Amino acid sequence: MNRKEFIQVAGSGTAALIFAPAIVGCPGPSPVVANGRAVSFSHGTWIGGPEGEWSADAWRQKFAELKSSGIDAVLLKLQPEELESLVPVAAEEGVEIHAWMIAMMQGGMEEEHHEWYVVNRKGESAADHPAYVDYYKFMCPSREPVVEHLVGQVRRLAQIDGLASVHLDYIRYPDVILPIDLWEKYGIVQDREYAEYDYCYCDVCRETFKAQSGVDPLDIEDPSTSDAWRQYRYDTITAVVNRLAEEVHRVDMPLTAAVFPTPEIAKTLVRQDWVNWDMDALMPMMYHSFYQEPVEWIGQACREGVEAVAGKFPIYAGVFVPALDPGQLAQTVELARANGAAGVVLFEGKMPTTEHWAAFSAAVSKS
Ligand SMILES: [Zn+2]
């Protein structure tokens, strides 16, 4: 299968990925919703947490460097206590902190709660037969105890004074189809939905869907053709997101998330129907190289996302630094701006070279 054929598969036969007609003029940034908990930073970066401990002074220096390069938001994957101590340090340097939280993919509870983990169409649990890699241990969004577990984690993060948002990642099913550039890496071809990557067929999912539709999804000859079964999975993830949104909004804190790059790809590959989520901002991962696309595709992805959410919340372009030379990194800032995105978020903060930062800060200072 070549890239064009992949796009047809990923687009479910629609023309959604074919670029829309030329945009006339510059639409400017997307409107920020005036809901009292607006997300309004300029540009951000994910930081996965340092190897080993960093002192508060080392972090302060990092925040100051980022700020001087044009970054004013850091999406940080650390423990709540560490975030609590870093929020004021970052604020003094003019940087806001978002709590980057891995949502559905949480290993470590296989013994205690084996039933929490998703089951594929072959009947294998991700608890002991994860797809692709050994850490792909996703929990089932249909199970109330799983949702309560996540609500508890989000509630803890929402107690952090001054936190700019709770930021969800892996808020989805495992990839039923991987981005095409990863097929070679894993030595697989995914020209359709194969049983071993198709989730979730646990008892709760089967019974709930059967109660709604009268059909056991395991009895559907080719489940990939069932709109109702696909919709069930969009809806279960959306329901989890909206429960978590309710929790953070109680304290007027924004909820944000890292999602797959366009509405159509997100639904097709990982069952994310993010257009319908109760969100305050989204950072779609427009990692062009994963889809064997040119850098310009980032502009197209921004346009699709911005038009789909229609001003409900801002879209930031998540960009993959290792696939960009310094000039291309600067270009992503222009592409985001010209296509209605609020800014860019870099994956990830430790990757850009001095040359990348110089190009990036020159690009952002033009606004
Ligand atoms: Zn399930």
Boltz pocket constraint, residues with backbone or C-beta under 6 A from the ligand:
constraints:
  - pocket:
      binder: B
      contacts: [[A, 117], [A, 118], [A, 119], [A, 140], [A, 141], [A, 142], [A, 143], [A, 200], [A, 201], [A, 202], [A, 203], [A, 204], [A, 205], [A, 206]]
      max_distance: 6.0
